[in-house]
Amino acid sequence: MQNNRLGCLTGTGFITAIITLFVIVGFAFASGGHMFSSGELNNQPGETIGGVNSHAQISECKACHTAPWESETMANRCVACHTNIATELLNVDELHGAIARNDSSLTCRDCHREHRGANASLTELGDNVFPHEALGYSLNGHQFTVKGEAFVCSDCHGDDVTTFASDSCVSCHSDIDIVFTQTHLLTFGQNCLDCHDGVDRFGDDFNHNIFAFQLIGEHANLYCTECHLNARSVTDLQSAPQECYSCHQMDDAHNGQFGNDCSACHTPNNWEDATFDHNLSNFPLTGAHTVVACESCHINGRFAGTPSTCISCHSEPAFHAGQFGTDCASCHTTTAWTPALFNGQHTFPLNHGGGAPSCATCHPSSFTTYTCYGCHEHNPARIEEKHREEGISNFQNCVQCHADGREHDD
């Protein structure tokens, strides 16, 4: 028997091969290409793009797949349909832009896998690292569950990593401290992500004193809700009023008479211990006025409109007999009410006799009368005898003839 070294490379072999090829091509053509498909496409409905609303409705492989000799990639075909994703890729603050920035080697099919069945998930990260921090939530404080087990995506996202299970925070934190969690929910609401970003900046070690409004004195003992009423987001927390009057208006015993700047007199240490700088008012306190109790002038807590004239507090004494008017400051000072210095138009020289006699020397009983007796060597009888010798009978009004205090006019 002759040995044929060509084996299948014979005419019969070539004919058999050609027939087989035609059968395969014919079957593939008749089956619409399913013969080469790696699995059924996803039937999840979504936005209608290019006339279809799910991958299962795509009939041509080349709609997604490219030939080896083509310059385009499969990712190019993806963004050609999903234009919103193409826009996200240009913005690092968006989901896909942040992912691309974190790992530029990733392609669409690395996370979005197809041909796994009509109901299979279209998103599966596998071993790829998701850039949580770049999208506003850090996992630094969420490495392990309360049971000490490592967190997995489904702990927070359930079966769909594109969504966040809003009750996952409550579920885990209730296991840690159910009383605190329920109180916190009642106070700040259930939208945890509106305030929390995973770095625990509002946790137990939150330091309010790094902000403009520091919690010192009595403020350090307040509950958050006393200033942050109905706060439901970071914006709400930041919008809390910082002016004293916004909280202490009901405590204002002055009824707004001193304005709204409570800190001008009060401190957070003690609301009652106030220090008012009276020298900033239109009535500075000097001399003996500095030790007068506030209520001595401000009757019944009245501050605005308190009279500032001397006569309003210091009524004119009967001793004056109405001779000096109401301008007390012309003679008196705030250092002491007595002695007083008379600065008015005194018709008689006050340096008479070379000294500075007291008022009582000449006015022993009242300022409406005077006497020249008491410091002269003669007595009333001698004065009468002297004047009558000169024919003067009306000598009771001494200054009528002795206006300057001298014995005779020059």
C-alpha positions in Angstrom: 0.0 0.0 0.0 1.3 3.4 -1.1 1.8 5.9 1.8 0.3 9.4 1.0 2.5 11.9 2.8 0.1 14.9 1.9 -2.5 13.6 4.4 -5.6 15.9 4.3 -3.9 18.1 1.7 -5.6 16.2 -1.1 -8.3 17.1 -3.5 -10.8 15.3 -1.4 -9.6 17.0 1.7 -9.9 20.5 0.1 -13.4 19.7 -1.1 -14.4 18.5 2.4 -12.9 21.7 4.0 -14.8 24.0 1.6 -18.1 22.1 2.1 -17.6 22.4 5.9 -16.9 26.1 5.7 -20.0 26.7 3.7 -22.1 24.8 6.2 -20.7 26.8 9.1 -21.2 30.2 7.3 -24.7 29.2 6.2 -25.6 28.1 9.8 -24.1 31.3 11.2 -26.0 33.4 8.6 -29.3 31.5 9.3 -28.9 32.0 13.1 -28.2 35.7 12.8 -24.8 35.5 14.3 -25.8 33.9 17.6 -23.5 31.1 16.9 -20.5 33.3 17.8 -22.2 35.2 20.7 -20.7 34.7 24.1 -24.0 35.0 25.8 -27.4 36.7 25.8 -27.4 40.6 26.0 -28.9 42.5 28.9 -32.6 43.3 28.6 -32.6 46.1 31.2 -34.7 49.0 29.8 -33.4 52.5 29.9 -33.3 55.7 27.8 -34.0 55.2 24.1 -30.7 55.7 22.2 -30.4 55.0 18.5 -33.8 53.4 18.4 -33.2 50.9 21.2 -33.8 51.1 24.9 -31.8 48.0 25.9 -28.7 46.2 24.7 -30.8 43.2 23.9 -32.5 45.1 21.1 -29.1 45.6 19.3 -29.1 43.3 16.3 -25.6 43.9 14.8 -22.4 43.0 16.6 -20.5 45.8 14.9 -22.7 48.3 16.8 -20.4 47.6 19.8 -17.5 45.5 18.6 -14.8 46.6 16.3 -12.6 44.6 13.9 -8.9 44.1 14.7 -7.9 46.3 11.8 -10.1 49.2 12.8 -8.6 52.2 14.6 -11.6 52.7 16.8 -12.0 50.8 20.1 -15.1 49.3 21.7 -15.0 52.2 24.2 -15.4 54.6 21.3 -18.5 52.8 20.3 -19.9 53.0 23.8 -19.6 56.8 24.1 -20.9 57.3 20.6 -24.2 56.1 22.0 -23.9 57.2 25.6 -23.0 60.8 25.0 -23.8 61.8 28.6 -20.9 59.5 29.7 -18.7 61.2 27.1 -19.5 64.5 28.8 -18.8 63.1 32.3 -15.4 61.8 31.2 -14.4 65.4 30.7 -15.2 66.5 34.2 -13.3 65.1 37.2 -16.1 66.1 39.5 -18.4 63.7 37.8 -18.5 59.9 38.3 -16.8 58.7 35.2 -14.4 61.6 35.0 -13.2 60.8 38.5 -12.8 57.1 37.6 -10.8 58.0 34.5 -8.6 60.3 36.5 -8.0 57.7 39.2 -7.1 55.0 36.6 -6.8 56.0 33.0 -6.2 52.4 31.9 -9.8 51.4 32.7 -12.2 50.9 29.8 -16.0 50.7 29.8 -16.1 46.9 29.6 -13.8 46.6 32.7 -16.8 47.6 34.9 -19.8 47.2 32.5 -19.8 43.6 31.3 -22.2 42.1 28.8 -23.4 38.8 27.3 -24.2 37.5 30.8 -27.9 37.2 30.5 -31.0 39.3 30.1 -31.3 40.1 33.9 -27.6 40.2 34.8 -26.2 43.4 36.3 -24.5 45.8 33.8 -22.2 47.1 36.5 -19.6 45.0 38.3 -16.4 46.5 39.4 -14.6 43.2 40.0 -11.1 43.9 41.4 -11.1 47.5 40.1 -10.8 50.2 42.8 -13.6 52.7 42.9 -12.4 56.3 43.7 -14.8 57.0 46.6 -12.9 60.0 47.9 -12.9 61.7 44.5 -16.7 61.6 44.5 -17.2 63.3 47.9 -17.3 60.3 50.4 -14.2 58.9 52.0 -14.1 55.3 53.2 -11.3 56.0 55.6 -13.7 55.7 58.5 -15.6 52.8 57.1 -13.0 50.0 56.8 -14.7 47.6 59.1 -18.3 47.0 60.2 -19.4 46.9 63.8 -18.8 43.1 63.7 -15.2 43.7 62.7 -15.7 42.5 59.1 -14.4 44.4 56.1 -17.0 46.5 54.3 -18.2 45.3 50.9 -20.0 47.4 48.3 -23.3 45.7 49.0 -23.3 46.8 52.6 -24.1 50.3 51.5 -25.3 49.9 47.9 -27.3 46.6 48.1 -27.6 44.9 44.7 -27.0 48.0 42.7 -23.7 49.9 43.1 -25.1 52.9 41.2 -27.5 53.6 44.1 -27.1 54.2 47.8 -29.3 52.4 50.2 -30.4 55.3 52.5 -31.2 53.0 55.4 -27.7 51.5 55.5 -26.3 54.3 57.7 -29.2 53.9 60.2 -28.9 50.1 60.2 -25.2 50.0 61.0 -25.1 53.0 63.5 -28.1 51.7 65.4 -26.1 48.6 66.1 -23.4 50.8 67.5 -25.6 53.2 69.6 -29.4 53.0 68.9 -30.3 55.8 71.4 -27.8 58.3 69.9 -28.8 57.3 66.3 -32.5 57.8 66.9 -31.9 61.1 68.7 -29.6 62.2 65.8 -32.3 61.3 63.2 -34.9 63.3 65.0 -32.6 66.3 65.3 -30.9 66.4 61.9 -33.1 64.2 59.7 -32.4 61.1 57.7 -30.4 62.4 54.8 -27.0 61.5 56.3 -25.0 62.3 53.3 -26.1 66.0 53.4 -23.8 66.5 56.3 -21.4 63.5 56.5 -18.7 62.8 54.0 -17.0 59.9 55.7 -14.1 61.8 57.2 -16.1 62.4 60.4 -15.5 66.1 60.5 -18.7 66.4 62.5 -17.9 63.5 64.9 -17.0 63.5 68.6 -13.8 65.3 68.0 -15.4 68.2 66.2 -13.8 71.5 67.2 -16.2 74.4 67.0 -13.4 76.8 68.1 -11.7 76.7 64.7 -14.6 78.6 63.3 -15.4 82.3 63.7 -18.0 81.7 66.4 -16.1 80.0 69.2 -17.9 78.1 71.9 -16.5 79.6 75.2 -18.1 80.3 78.5 -21.7 79.3 78.8 -21.9 78.6 75.1 -19.7 75.5 75.5 -22.5 73.8 77.4 -25.2 74.3 74.8 -26.8 71.6 72.7 -26.2 71.9 68.9 -29.9 72.3 68.3 -30.1 75.4 70.5 -28.3 77.4 67.7 -28.7 75.1 64.7 -32.5 74.7 64.9 -33.9 72.3 62.2 -30.5 72.1 60.4 -30.7 69.4 57.7 -27.5 70.1 55.7 -24.0 71.6 56.0 -25.5 74.8 54.4 -28.1 74.9 57.2 -25.4 74.5 59.8 -23.3 77.3 58.3 -26.3 79.6 58.1 -26.9 79.7 61.9 -27.0 83.4 63.0 -23.9 84.5 64.9 -25.2 87.8 66.3 -25.9 87.8 70.1 -29.2 89.5 69.6 -30.6 86.7 67.4 -30.6 84.4 70.5 -30.7 86.8 73.4 -33.4 89.2 72.3 -35.7 87.8 74.9 -33.0 88.4 77.6 -32.7 92.1 76.7 -33.8 94.0 79.8 -32.9 97.2 78.0 -35.7 96.8 75.4 -33.3 97.6 72.5 -32.2 100.9 74.1 -28.5 100.0 73.8 -28.8 98.5 70.3 -28.1 94.9 69.2 -24.3 94.6 70.0 -24.7 92.7 73.3 -20.9 92.0 73.3 -20.2 95.6 74.0 -21.1 95.0 77.6 -21.8 91.2 78.0 -19.5 88.2 77.7 -20.3 84.5 77.2 -19.0 83.8 80.7 -21.9 85.3 82.5 -24.9 87.2 81.0 -25.5 89.1 84.3 -22.0 90.4 84.9 -22.1 93.2 82.3 -19.5 96.0 82.0 -20.8 99.2 80.4 -18.3 101.9 79.4 -20.3 105.0 80.3 -17.6 107.1 78.8 -18.8 106.0 75.4 -22.2 107.7 76.1 -23.0 111.4 76.0 -22.7 111.5 79.8 -19.2 110.4 80.9 -18.8 109.4 84.5 -16.2 111.3 86.4 -15.4 112.0 90.0 -18.0 110.8 92.5 -20.3 109.8 89.7 -18.1 106.7 89.0 -19.2 105.0 92.2 -22.9 105.7 91.9 -25.0 102.6 91.4 -26.6 102.3 87.9 -30.2 102.2 89.4 -29.7 105.5 91.2 -29.9 107.3 87.9 -31.6 104.6 85.7 -34.8 104.1 87.7 -36.8 100.9 86.8 -34.2 99.8 84.3 -34.7 102.9 82.1 -31.6 103.8 80.2 -32.5 105.7 77.0 -33.8 109.2 77.7 -32.3 109.3 81.2 -31.9 113.1 82.0 -28.3 114.2 82.2 -28.8 117.7 83.8 -27.5 118.2 87.3 -30.9 119.6 88.5 -32.6 116.3 87.5 -30.7 114.6 90.3 -29.5 117.4 92.5 -32.5 119.6 93.3 -31.6 123.2 94.2 -31.2 123.5 98.0 -33.2 126.0 99.9 -29.8 127.5 100.9 -29.5 129.0 97.4 -32.9 130.7 97.7 -33.2 130.6 94.0 -30.4 133.0 93.4 -28.0 130.8 91.3 -30.2 129.2 88.7 -30.0 125.5 87.7 -26.5 125.4 86.1 -24.9 123.6 89.0 -21.7 123.0 87.1 -20.9 126.7 87.2 -19.9 126.3 90.8 -19.8 122.6 91.6 -17.7 119.7 90.2 -18.2 116.0 90.1 -15.2 115.5 92.4 -17.3 116.6 95.4 -20.5 118.6 95.8 -18.8 120.7 98.5 -16.8 122.9 98.7 -18.2 124.8 95.7 -16.4 127.5 93.7 -18.6 130.5 92.7 -17.8 131.5 89.2 -20.8 133.9 88.7 -20.9 137.7 88.4 -20.4 138.6 92.1 -20.9 142.4 92.5 -18.7 142.5 95.6 -15.0 141.7 95.3 -14.4 138.2 96.6 -10.8 139.0 97.6 -12.0 141.7 100.0 -9.7 141.8 102.9 -6.9 140.0 101.0 -8.3 136.5 101.5 -11.0 134.2 100.0 -13.7 134.1 102.6 -16.4 131.4 102.6 -19.9 132.3 101.5 -21.1 131.9 105.1 -18.8 134.7 106.2 -20.9 137.3 104.5 -24.1 135.2 104.1 -24.5 133.5 107.5 -28.2 132.8 107.1 -29.0 132.9 103.4 -27.7 134.2 100.1 -30.5 136.8 99.9 -29.0 138.7 102.8 -25.5 139.7 103.8 -23.7 141.3 106.7 -20.4 143.1 107.1 -20.3 142.4 110.8 -18.2 139.5 112.0 -14.9 140.3 110.5 -14.7 144.0 111.1 -13.4 145.3 114.4 -16.5 147.4 115.1 -19.8 146.3 116.3 -23.2 147.4 115.0 -23.5 150.1 117.8 -20.2 151.7 116.8 -21.1 151.7 113.1 -24.4 153.4 113.9 -22.7 156.1 116.0 -20.0 156.7 113.3 -22.5 157.1 110.5 -24.9 159.3 112.5 -22.0 161.6 113.4 -21.6 162.2 109.6 -25.4 162.7 109.1 -26.0 159.3 107.5 -29.2 157.7 108.8 -29.6 155.0 106.1 -26.5 152.9 106.6 -28.0 149.3 106.7 -27.1 148.6 103.1 -23.4 148.8 103.3 -22.6 148.1 99.7 -24.8 150.9 98.5 -22.0 153.3 99.5 -19.1 150.8 99.8 -19.5 148.8 96.6 -15.9 147.7 96.6 -15.6 147.3 100.3 -13.5 150.4 100.8 -14.3 153.0 103.5 -14.5 156.0 101.2 -14.8 156.4 97.5 -11.6 157.7 95.8 
